[in-house]
Amino acid sequence: MNVYDGQRIAAMLTARGMKQTDNISDADIIILNTCAVRAKATDKVFSALGRIRNAKKPDALFGIVGCVARESGADAFRRIPELNFVLGPQSYHKLPEILENPDIKLLNIDLGGLEKFDELPQMEKSPAVAYIPIQEGCNHCCTYCIVPYTRGRELSRPFNDVIKDTVHVANTGAIEICFLGQNVNGYKYTDSDGKTYKLSDLIREAAKLEAIKRIRFTSSYPTEMTDDLIEMFKTEPKLLPFLNLPIQSGSQNVLTRMNRPYSLNLYIDIVDKLKSARSDIQISSDFIVGFPGETDEDFEQTMNIAKRVKYINSYSFKYSPRPHTAAALMPNQIPEKVKAERLAKLDSYLNDLQREFNTSCVGKTLTCLYEGSDKTGKHLVYRTPYMQQCITDACDGIAPMLAQIEITDANKASLRGKIIK
Ligand code: SAH
């Protein structure tokens, strides 16, 4: 989502004649697009701001957009008085106001609108992988999560607007699309005729576009994997056989305290249904270890669920107490040392699973999407349908955007292969 927001901000400034620079001391405007999901991300923003204020040109405008802006609000101006603007994730389209009025302090952390999608210019040329937001915000209110506070309640974009964006990226270079939302599979839009559209309808419509060869979506809530959506994995070959389906914990008690009130059996049923819809489907997850009150036994159950589902890659985090969340106030917060030990143990096992899956790909031929060449220029970097990085030797002439690659070698982080065609 932040990559997408960054692209839209860049398109907005490019349309005003500005150019991108990697050098802070050259910049006329410096924008930090920020994430507030864990405390570490927020801390990094403020230490970066401290560095930037010393390195920038004295009259360069600088500010923050996104979730840390929303979380800190006016307090950000108190911490870093040189800041010119603080704009939340749903108001960064207001950025040009600071270009017109460089002397003001621009603060807007309002929520509740999809306005930015209509106000921002489209990129003229789409990258091969195009992100298309279909909803923002989240109604689940997991007790650890700051997202409902920073991005607000769930709002789904009109079906026709999403399709218009999809057609635009298809006509301007996209090969793969990724539908985005904090609760993407909760997408639900009812038009003025009373017809309701779901994520499965968007996938079906997007798949009709000849230029679009691969479709994926992120991030999903387990119990919103409804049968119509699961069925798409059977009927729609353009939908990639890979899904991030965060479980967070393998302990029923912890899930209840996280306010993720699904049963583990139901989660496993959904995974089994997905596997019977498409036998080559693979699942990844997000995990939080050290949630308040998590016992050794709870943690062992998380290890067990990882074993049961055999996730092919995952994101795992130490629980981080966040402002505006219920879990931050819960008793029995877990000491840092215990969190770190549990994380190391889980990570090591998840890495084994990842290596195992990567190794199982050796000998197979996968259709991969070109990403670019590596730093040396001697190799090409591709992405498999499972989002693994696959490295090949550079070829004569132009690298094919979609290539059949025979996988010859694998390690934990990536695959190696030979382009067949
Ligand atoms: N559905 C959201 C989730 C964003 S956060 C989205 O994709 O936009 C991504 C992951 O960060 C979550 O799945 C969760 O595993 C982790 N996370 C969220 N809040 C956290 C916290 N307070 N501490 C540690 N990890 C957290």
Boltz pocket constraint, residues with backbone or C-beta under 6 A from the ligand:
constraints:
  - pocket:
      binder: B
      contacts: [[A, 1], [A, 37], [A, 38], [A, 144], [A, 145], [A, 146], [A, 147], [A, 181], [A, 182], [A, 183], [A, 218], [A, 219], [A, 220], [A, 246], [A, 248], [A, 286], [A, 287], [A, 288], [A, 315], [A, 317], [A, 318], [A, 319], [A, 320], [A, 321], [A, 322]]
      max_distance: 6.0
